[in-house]
């Protein structure tokens, strides 16, 4: 006796602090790069069939105790029955369903293969990411739900940890609390700062300034304003960026580049909510919200006497660390779609990527983060013909990214697990790094073999 339930994919906003579950994320479709990612939780089903269909849909089929989830994608290079995922205990294996174009894990064409968190599965021109955990809304009665990455505040991600940070940021954005953003160069700190301003509802402008780009002798005048005659080049009164942002948000990028004298003046602004222009006798009150950012370790700069400790305390009302692009693979397709949509010189709906180009982009680690991805896409769009972006249109450094070697995913023996526990003194995170897998996968292996990690931990 079997029952079938078909549904169009429904949208839900993620609950970052709610349930987290393993999931299969439709990461990107190279033939339809504007299509936003979506995912289906792996919990609640025993098999997943991936295949071509007239539209994007999910279909749940029950056959006794077995539950099958059918995922359809309008991908012309995908077979109608392309690949099947099967649950074995807590593990998932993928097998090719004699598809026309083959099923790939990374760069390896497979017949059958164990899947691990972080694996990239390709069926046709559609790329899927196996995720250990994702922020997900609770599906009604176990039904699959597509999760929209964009929350009500506009912060966008599919990364579980980043989603939790965005949830907190959405709450503090509505007040005047100073926010400090850190993370590597090119990770999107100014974009986040702009979104904080939008979510705050403050009526004034969003004023962005790169502290490292202001000439050393003009920092205080640029930020705090100046009066005519205060110095030789002061030929008129200037309000300064602090007063310009009155009622709005002042974004101080690369705050670590501020000279110590300017840091002292900024501290007074934050404490007193007033600014004293260079050459002025009386301060002016300001309604100010500051968001600061730095890729430097400000704590270390304090230790080195290069940054004021009291200023860092004032700036750290709420802190957030933006990860590097390579550490948020779930968002790759989402970011590509956003970057393509923002291009004015071309119609992004006409753009397509070859499978080779998509593979090269996913292999590359993007050390300069989202900024580098944006430039690479802009270059490829400019060079491509008829809207088809091939690997040759990408920067040489992207094309040169090494192919992923086919890894043997054989399950370690009990003896090997004990050896690793001894070597790492029962530290499961260290074991996971050594085994190139997830911490939860290590726990499952230990449970399967009846091994207690606690016995190997140092007293």
Backbone torsions as a table, in degrees:
resi	resn	phi	psi	omega
1	UNK	NA	124.7	-179.8
2	UNK	-127.7	154.7	176.3
3	UNK	-132.6	146.3	-177.3
4	UNK	-126.5	137.2	175.0
5	UNK	-131.5	125.1	-179.5
6	UNK	-113.9	142.5	178.8
7	UNK	-150.0	147.0	166.8
8	UNK	-70.8	153.6	-178.2
9	UNK	-68.3	124.2	179.4
10	UNK	-92.1	155.0	-179.5
11	UNK	-104.6	141.9	175.8
12	UNK	-145.2	151.1	176.7
13	UNK	-86.6	137.4	-177.6
14	UNK	-65.4	151.0	174.6
15	UNK	-110.0	86.5	-169.8
16	UNK	-56.0	-30.9	-178.8
17	UNK	-96.6	4.0	-179.6
18	UNK	-92.9	-147.9	-175.1
19	UNK	-64.9	143.9	173.2
20	UNK	-123.7	137.7	-174.9
21	UNK	-143.5	153.0	173.1
22	UNK	-58.7	147.1	-174.7
23	UNK	-152.3	157.7	172.3
24	UNK	-106.9	114.0	-177.4
25	UNK	-97.9	125.1	168.9
26	UNK	-75.3	97.9	-168.7
27	UNK	-73.5	-47.6	-173.2
28	UNK	-167.1	146.9	172.6
29	UNK	-120.8	113.1	-174.3
30	UNK	-65.3	-26.3	178.8
31	UNK	-86.0	-9.0	176.6
32	UNK	-142.8	68.2	-169.6
33	UNK	-69.8	-11.4	178.0
34	UNK	-86.9	-12.3	179.0
35	UNK	-66.9	125.7	-177.5
36	UNK	-72.6	148.8	178.7
37	UNK	-64.0	162.3	176.1
38	UNK	-155.2	160.9	178.6
39	UNK	-143.0	158.6	176.0
40	UNK	-122.3	127.9	176.0
41	UNK	-62.3	141.5	177.6
42	UNK	-80.5	-19.7	179.4
43	UNK	-68.3	145.4	177.3
44	UNK	89.8	2.6	176.1
45	UNK	-141.2	156.2	-178.1
46	UNK	-105.4	-25.7	178.6
47	UNK	-140.8	150.8	173.8
48	UNK	-130.5	125.1	175.9
49	UNK	-106.3	126.6	178.9
50	UNK	-108.2	130.5	179.8
51	UNK	-162.4	169.7	-179.8
52	UNK	-74.0	144.8	175.5
53	UNK	-150.6	170.8	-179.2
54	UNK	-68.4	-20.8	179.1
55	UNK	-154.1	177.5	179.6
56	UNK	-83.2	123.8	-176.8
57	UNK	-155.4	164.1	172.1
58	UNK	-124.0	142.7	178.1
59	UNK	-137.2	123.3	179.3
60	UNK	-101.5	128.6	-180.0
61	UNK	-124.0	127.8	177.2
62	UNK	-107.5	132.1	177.8
63	UNK	-135.3	90.8	-175.0
64	UNK	68.8	-126.6	179.8
65	UNK	-86.6	-9.4	-178.0
66	UNK	-90.6	136.6	-179.9
67	UNK	-121.2	122.6	-177.5
68	UNK	-110.3	134.6	174.7
69	UNK	-113.9	122.5	-179.7
70	UNK	-103.8	121.2	179.4
71	UNK	-107.0	121.2	179.7
72	UNK	-110.7	138.2	177.7
73	UNK	-132.5	139.6	177.4
74	UNK	-78.8	65.6	-176.1
75	UNK	-113.6	109.2	-174.7
76	UNK	-62.5	-25.3	-178.9
77	UNK	-91.5	6.8	177.6
78	UNK	-101.7	142.0	175.5
79	UNK	-78.1	157.8	-178.2
80	UNK	-65.1	-30.2	171.6
81	UNK	-126.7	92.9	-166.7
82	UNK	-98.8	-51.6	-177.1
83	UNK	-146.9	152.9	-179.3
84	UNK	-130.2	133.4	174.6
85	UNK	-106.8	133.4	-179.5
86	UNK	-125.3	137.6	177.4
87	UNK	-86.6	131.5	172.6
88	UNK	-126.6	101.6	-173.5
89	UNK	65.7	-120.7	178.1
90	UNK	-99.8	3.2	-177.4
91	UNK	-105.3	159.6	176.8
92	UNK	-123.9	136.7	174.7
93	UNK	-119.0	146.6	178.3
94	UNK	-114.9	141.6	176.0
95	UNK	-135.0	146.0	176.7
96	UNK	-78.9	138.3	-179.3
97	UNK	-97.7	48.0	-176.2
98	UNK	50.6	46.4	-179.4
99	UNK	-70.7	159.7	-178.6
100	UNK	-69.3	-42.4	-174.7
101	UNK	-103.4	2.5	175.3
102	UNK	84.5	160.7	176.4
103	UNK	-115.1	135.2	-174.1
104	UNK	-125.4	142.8	166.9
105	UNK	-117.0	113.1	-169.9
106	UNK	63.1	-126.4	179.0
107	UNK	-98.9	5.4	-174.9
108	UNK	-100.7	125.1	172.3
109	UNK	-77.7	129.6	-172.0
110	UNK	-120.0	157.5	168.3
111	UNK	-100.8	-48.6	173.9
112	UNK	-149.3	146.7	-173.7
113	UNK	-161.3	142.2	170.8
114	UNK	-72.2	135.7	178.5
115	UNK	-100.6	140.2	176.2
116	UNK	-125.4	157.6	177.6
117	UNK	-56.2	131.9	-179.0
118	UNK	98.7	-12.5	177.5
119	UNK	-65.9	143.0	174.7
120	UNK	-108.4	118.6	-178.3
121	UNK	-102.6	133.1	178.3
122	UNK	-119.9	126.3	173.9
123	UNK	-125.6	112.1	-174.5
124	UNK	66.1	-125.9	177.5
125	UNK	-104.3	12.0	-179.4
126	UNK	-101.3	131.2	-179.1
127	UNK	-111.8	133.9	-177.8
128	UNK	-119.0	143.8	177.4
129	UNK	-114.9	128.1	176.1
130	UNK	-84.4	118.4	-174.3
131	UNK	-112.3	134.4	176.9
132	UNK	-68.4	-39.4	177.3
133	UNK	-153.3	149.3	176.8
134	UNK	-145.4	153.1	172.5
135	UNK	-67.9	130.2	-177.6
136	UNK	-145.8	145.3	172.3
137	UNK	-75.2	153.1	179.1
138	UNK	-75.5	119.7	-178.3
139	UNK	-72.5	137.8	-179.9
140	UNK	-66.5	124.2	177.1
141	UNK	51.1	34.7	175.6
142	UNK	77.4	8.1	-178.7
143	UNK	-76.8	146.0	179.5
144	UNK	-68.0	140.5	-179.5
145	UNK	-130.7	131.2	172.7
146	UNK	-78.3	133.6	-178.1
147	UNK	-99.8	125.7	172.8
148	UNK	-79.6	134.2	-176.3
149	UNK	-76.2	-18.2	-172.4
150	UNK	-93.5	123.0	178.5
151	UNK	-85.3	177.3	-177.5
152	UNK	-64.9	-21.8	179.1
153	UNK	-87.8	-6.0	177.7
154	UNK	92.4	-8.3	176.3
155	UNK	-71.0	134.3	-168.1
156	UNK	-125.6	124.0	175.4
157	UNK	-169.0	156.2	168.9
158	UNK	-109.9	-1.8	-179.2
159	UNK	-78.3	127.3	-172.8
160	UNK	-60.9	-47.7	-178.0
161	UNK	-67.2	-41.3	179.7
162	UNK	-67.2	-35.7	177.7
163	UNK	-61.9	-38.8	178.0
164	UNK	-64.4	-39.9	177.5
165	UNK	-66.2	-40.4	178.9
166	UNK	-64.4	-34.8	178.9
167	UNK	-61.7	-43.3	177.5
168	UNK	-67.3	-40.2	-178.4
169	UNK	-64.2	-36.2	178.6
170	UNK	-62.0	-31.1	179.5
171	UNK	-75.6	-45.7	-176.5
172	UNK	-77.1	-16.2	-178.0
173	UNK	-62.0	-27.0	-173.7
174	UNK	-81.0	-5.5	179.1
175	UNK	-107.0	-159.3	179.8
176	UNK	-108.0	4.5	-177.4
177	UNK	-56.3	132.6	176.9
178	UNK	-68.8	138.4	-176.8
179	UNK	-120.5	134.7	178.4
180	UNK	-115.7	121.1	179.1
181	UNK	-105.2	132.3	174.4
182	UNK	-127.7	166.7	-177.6
183	UNK	144.5	166.4	-176.4
184	UNK	-67.0	158.6	177.6
185	UNK	-57.2	135.9	177.3
186	UNK	84.2	9.7	-176.6
187	UNK	-89.0	0.6	173.5
188	UNK	99.6	26.7	-177.1
189	UNK	-64.4	-40.6	-179.8
190	UNK	-67.8	-35.9	177.4
191	UNK	-62.6	-43.3	178.1
192	UNK	-64.7	-41.8	179.0
193	UNK	-61.0	-41.9	178.8
194	UNK	-63.4	-38.6	179.3
195	UNK	-69.8	-34.3	174.4
196	UNK	-58.9	-44.3	178.7
197	UNK	-62.4	-44.0	-179.6
198	UNK	-62.1	-43.5	-178.5
199	UNK	-70.4	-22.1	-177.8
200	UNK	-71.4	-27.5	-177.4
201	UNK	75.0	10.2	179.9
202	UNK	-67.8	136.5	-173.2
203	UNK	-76.6	-20.7	-177.7
204	UNK	-76.3	-179.2	-174.8
205	UNK	-81.3	162.3	169.3
206	UNK	-95.2	115.2	-176.6
207	UNK	-113.4	119.3	-177.5
208	UNK	-109.5	133.5	178.5
209	UNK	-138.9	131.8	174.4
210	UNK	-89.3	108.4	-175.0
211	UNK	-62.5	-28.1	-179.3
212	UNK	-77.6	-12.2	-177.0
213	UNK	-97.2	-3.5	-179.8
214	UNK	-86.4	129.8	176.4
215	UNK	-53.6	138.6	-172.9
216	UNK	-52.9	-39.5	-176.7
217	UNK	-78.2	-7.0	-175.3
218	UNK	-117.2	7.5	-175.4
219	UNK	-58.9	-53.6	-175.1
220	UNK	-66.1	-40.6	179.1
221	UNK	-65.9	-38.7	-179.4
222	UNK	-65.9	-42.9	-177.2
223	UNK	-80.1	-46.4	-168.5
224	UNK	-104.0	-4.8	178.8
225	UNK	87.9	170.5	-178.4
226	UNK	-151.3	156.0	176.1
227	UNK	-101.4	149.3	179.0
228	UNK	-54.9	128.1	178.4
229	UNK	88.3	0.4	-178.9
230	UNK	-65.3	-28.4	175.1
231	UNK	-154.1	172.3	-168.3
232	UNK	-57.3	-36.0	-177.4
233	UNK	-94.5	3.9	-180.0
234	UNK	-85.2	85.4	-176.1
235	UNK	-91.2	-4.3	178.4
236	UNK	-157.2	164.4	176.4
237	UNK	-72.0	135.9	176.8
238	UNK	-127.3	136.5	-175.6
239	UNK	-73.0	-34.7	-174.7
240	UNK	85.6	159.2	-173.3
241	UNK	-71.2	-28.7	178.0
242	UNK	-62.8	-49.0	179.3
243	UNK	-69.8	-31.5	178.3
244	UNK	-62.2	-32.6	-178.2
245	UNK	-89.2	9.7	-179.6
246	UNK	-53.4	127.3	-178.6
247	UNK	83.9	-7.0	-178.4
248	UNK	-121.6	-137.5	-177.1
249	UNK	-131.4	130.5	175.2
250	UNK	-103.5	117.5	179.1
251	UNK	-101.1	113.6	-179.6
252	UNK	-102.2	93.7	179.3
253	UNK	-79.7	147.4	-177.8
254	UNK	51.8	52.7	-178.2
255	UNK	-60.0	-25.3	179.4
256	UNK	-66.3	-13.9	179.9
257	UNK	-84.6	-6.6	-179.5
258	UNK	-67.1	133.3	173.9
259	UNK	-62.6	155.7	-177.3
260	UNK	-58.1	-38.4	180.0
261	UNK	-62.6	-41.8	178.5
262	UNK	-68.6	-33.2	176.5
263	UNK	-61.3	-40.5	179.0
264	UNK	-62.9	-44.4	-179.8
265	UNK	-66.6	-38.5	178.9
266	UNK	-65.9	-39.3	178.2
267	UNK	-58.4	-42.1	178.7
268	UNK	-62.8	-40.1	178.6
269	UNK	-59.9	-44.9	-178.1
270	UNK	-68.6	-35.6	-178.0
271	UNK	-76.8	-44.6	-171.8
272	UNK	-98.0	-11.3	-176.2
273	UNK	56.2	41.2	175.9
274	UNK	-151.0	155.3	-175.5
275	UNK	-127.9	138.1	178.0
276	UNK	-110.0	112.8	-179.7
277	UNK	-68.9	152.2	176.7
278	UNK	-62.2	124.8	-179.3
279	UNK	88.8	-3.4	-179.2
280	UNK	-91.1	158.2	179.9
281	UNK	-98.9	-28.8	-177.1
282	UNK	-125.9	143.3	179.9
283	UNK	-78.2	163.5	177.8
284	UNK	-118.4	131.0	179.8
285	UNK	-69.3	143.0	178.8
286	UNK	-135.1	142.2	172.3
287	UNK	-95.4	97.8	-164.9
288	UNK	-120.9	138.6	168.8
289	UNK	-125.0	121.7	-178.0
290	UNK	-109.7	131.2	167.5
291	UNK	-117.5	123.4	-179.5
292	UNK	-114.0	158.1	-179.2
293	UNK	-148.5	151.6	176.7
294	UNK	-160.6	144.5	172.2
295	UNK	-93.5	-5.0	-179.3
296	UNK	-87.4	161.3	174.5
297	UNK	-83.8	97.4	-176.1
298	UNK	-67.3	-31.1	176.3
299	UNK	-61.7	-41.8	178.2
300	UNK	-67.7	-35.9	177.7
301	UNK	-65.2	-35.2	175.0
302	UNK	-63.5	-44.7	179.4
303	UNK	-61.8	-32.5	-180.0
304	UNK	-87.0	5.7	179.5
305	UNK	64.4	27.6	178.4
306	UNK	-105.3	-5.7	178.8
307	UNK	-144.4	138.3	-176.7
308	UNK	-71.6	129.2	-179.9
309	UNK	-65.4	-39.4	-179.4
310	UNK	-68.5	-30.5	175.9
311	UNK	-70.3	-41.8	178.1
312	UNK	-60.5	-39.3	178.3
313	UNK	-62.3	-40.4	179.0
314	UNK	-67.4	-36.7	-177.8
315	UNK	-75.3	-23.8	-171.8
316	UNK	-91.3	40.6	175.2
317	UNK	-59.7	-44.1	172.8
318	UNK	-143.2	130.3	-177.8
319	UNK	-115.4	150.9	178.3
320	UNK	-147.3	137.9	178.3
321	UNK	-110.3	118.6	176.7
322	UNK	-87.0	129.3	-178.6
323	UNK	-77.6	161.6	172.2
324	UNK	-67.3	157.3	-178.6
325	UNK	-58.4	-38.5	-178.7
326	UNK	-66.0	-18.0	-179.6
327	UNK	-95.2	3.1	175.1
328	UNK	-133.1	60.2	-176.9
329	UNK	-61.5	-24.4	179.7
330	UNK	-59.8	-24.5	-173.9
331	UNK	-97.3	5.6	-174.0
332	UNK	-60.7	-51.9	-179.3
333	UNK	-64.8	-36.9	178.2
334	UNK	-61.8	-45.3	-179.6
335	UNK	-67.1	-41.4	178.2
336	UNK	-60.7	-43.1	179.5
337	UNK	-62.8	-41.1	179.5
338	UNK	-65.7	-42.2	-179.2
339	UNK	-65.9	-40.9	179.3
340	UNK	-66.8	-40.6	-178.9
341	UNK	-63.9	-30.3	-178.3
342	UNK	-80.6	-1.3	-179.1
343	UNK	-80.8	131.1	-176.6
344	UNK	-98.1	-22.1	-173.3
345	UNK	-82.2	-10.7	-179.5
346	UNK	-137.2	164.1	172.8
347	UNK	-88.7	106.1	-174.8
348	UNK	-62.7	-21.7	-179.9
349	UNK	-68.0	-17.7	-179.3
350	UNK	-91.4	-4.7	-174.8
351	UNK	-85.1	141.9	176.9
352	UNK	-139.7	150.0	175.2
353	UNK	-112.4	140.9	171.9
354	UNK	-74.1	161.8	178.0
355	UNK	-61.1	-37.6	179.9
356	UNK	-63.0	-41.1	178.3
357	UNK	-65.8	-43.3	179.6
358	UNK	-61.7	-43.2	179.6
359	UNK	-62.3	-42.8	-179.5
360	UNK	-62.9	-40.8	-178.9
361	UNK	-67.4	-34.5	179.9
362	UNK	-78.1	-26.8	177.8
363	UNK	-73.8	-32.7	-175.4
364	UNK	-72.8	143.8	-174.8
365	UNK	-92.5	-5.0	175.1
366	UNK	51.7	65.6	-177.5
367	UNK	-62.1	-23.0	178.0
368	UNK	-99.5	11.3	166.7
369	UNK	66.1	-148.1	-170.3
370	UNK	-62.4	-34.6	179.2
371	UNK	-61.0	-40.8	179.0
372	UNK	-69.2	-39.7	177.0
373	UNK	-60.5	-42.5	-179.9
374	UNK	-62.0	-42.8	-179.8
375	UNK	-67.8	-38.7	179.7
376	UNK	-64.7	-40.8	179.0
377	UNK	-67.7	-42.3	179.1
378	UNK	-61.2	-41.5	178.5
379	UNK	-64.1	-44.5	-178.4
380	UNK	-63.7	-40.3	179.1
381	UNK	-63.6	-39.1	-179.7
382	UNK	-67.7	-33.7	-174.8
383	UNK	-90.1	-20.6	-171.3
384	UNK	-73.9	158.3	177.5
385	UNK	-111.2	136.9	176.3
386	UNK	57.8	25.3	176.1
387	UNK	76.2	10.4	-180.0
388	UNK	-103.0	113.5	-179.0
389	UNK	-93.8	118.4	179.2
390	UNK	-106.6	169.4	-179.4
391	UNK	-58.1	-33.7	-178.5
392	UNK	-65.1	-18.6	179.4
393	UNK	-84.8	-8.0	-179.6
394	UNK	-87.5	157.9	176.4
395	UNK	-56.7	149.4	-177.9
396	UNK	-55.9	-38.1	-177.0
397	UNK	-65.1	-30.6	177.5
398	UNK	-73.5	-43.7	-179.8
399	UNK	-65.3	-26.8	-176.3
400	UNK	-84.6	-1.2	-179.6
401	UNK	-58.6	131.4	-176.1
402	UNK	-64.2	143.4	175.4
403	UNK	-69.4	147.5	179.1
404	UNK	-74.5	126.5	178.0
405	UNK	-70.1	144.2	177.2
406	UNK	-66.8	120.8	-177.8
407	UNK	-96.6	141.8	174.0
408	UNK	-82.2	120.7	-175.8
409	UNK	-101.6	38.3	179.4
410	UNK	-69.5	140.0	-180.0
411	UNK	-69.9	131.8	178.9
412	UNK	-66.8	148.1	178.3
413	UNK	-74.6	168.2	177.5
414	UNK	-61.1	-39.3	179.0
415	UNK	-60.9	-42.5	-179.7
416	UNK	-66.2	-39.4	178.5
417	UNK	-63.2	-41.5	178.3
418	UNK	-63.9	-40.8	178.3
419	UNK	-60.3	-42.5	-179.5
420	UNK	-68.8	-38.4	176.8
421	UNK	-62.4	-41.1	178.1
422	UNK	-65.7	-42.7	-177.5
423	UNK	-65.6	-34.3	-176.2
424	UNK	-106.7	11.0	176.8
425	UNK	52.5	42.2	175.7
426	UNK	77.2	8.3	179.8
427	UNK	-79.8	105.7	-175.0
428	UNK	-68.2	-33.9	178.5
429	UNK	-64.3	-42.5	177.7
430	UNK	-65.1	-38.8	176.5
431	UNK	-61.6	-43.4	-178.6
432	UNK	-61.1	-41.7	178.5
433	UNK	-64.8	-40.5	179.5
434	UNK	-63.9	-36.8	-176.6
435	UNK	-91.1	-2.2	-178.1
436	UNK	56.1	48.6	178.7
437	UNK	-144.1	-170.6	-177.8
438	UNK	-96.2	159.3	179.6
439	UNK	-63.1	-40.3	179.7
440	UNK	-65.9	-33.2	177.0
441	UNK	-66.2	-38.0	176.8
442	UNK	-61.9	-43.8	179.0
443	UNK	-59.6	-41.7	-179.9
444	UNK	-63.6	-41.4	179.4
445	UNK	-63.4	-41.1	179.2
446	UNK	-65.0	-41.8	178.5
447	UNK	-63.8	-40.5	-179.4
448	UNK	-62.5	-36.1	-177.8
449	UNK	-95.9	3.3	177.0
450	UNK	67.2	36.4	-178.5
451	UNK	-107.0	132.0	179.2
452	UNK	-98.6	117.3	-178.8
453	UNK	-67.0	-30.2	-176.4
454	UNK	-57.4	-32.0	-177.1
455	UNK	-67.1	-17.6	-175.3
456	UNK	-104.7	-0.8	-177.9
457	UNK	-80.8	143.8	-178.9
458	UNK	-68.0	144.3	179.4
459	UNK	-67.9	NA	NA
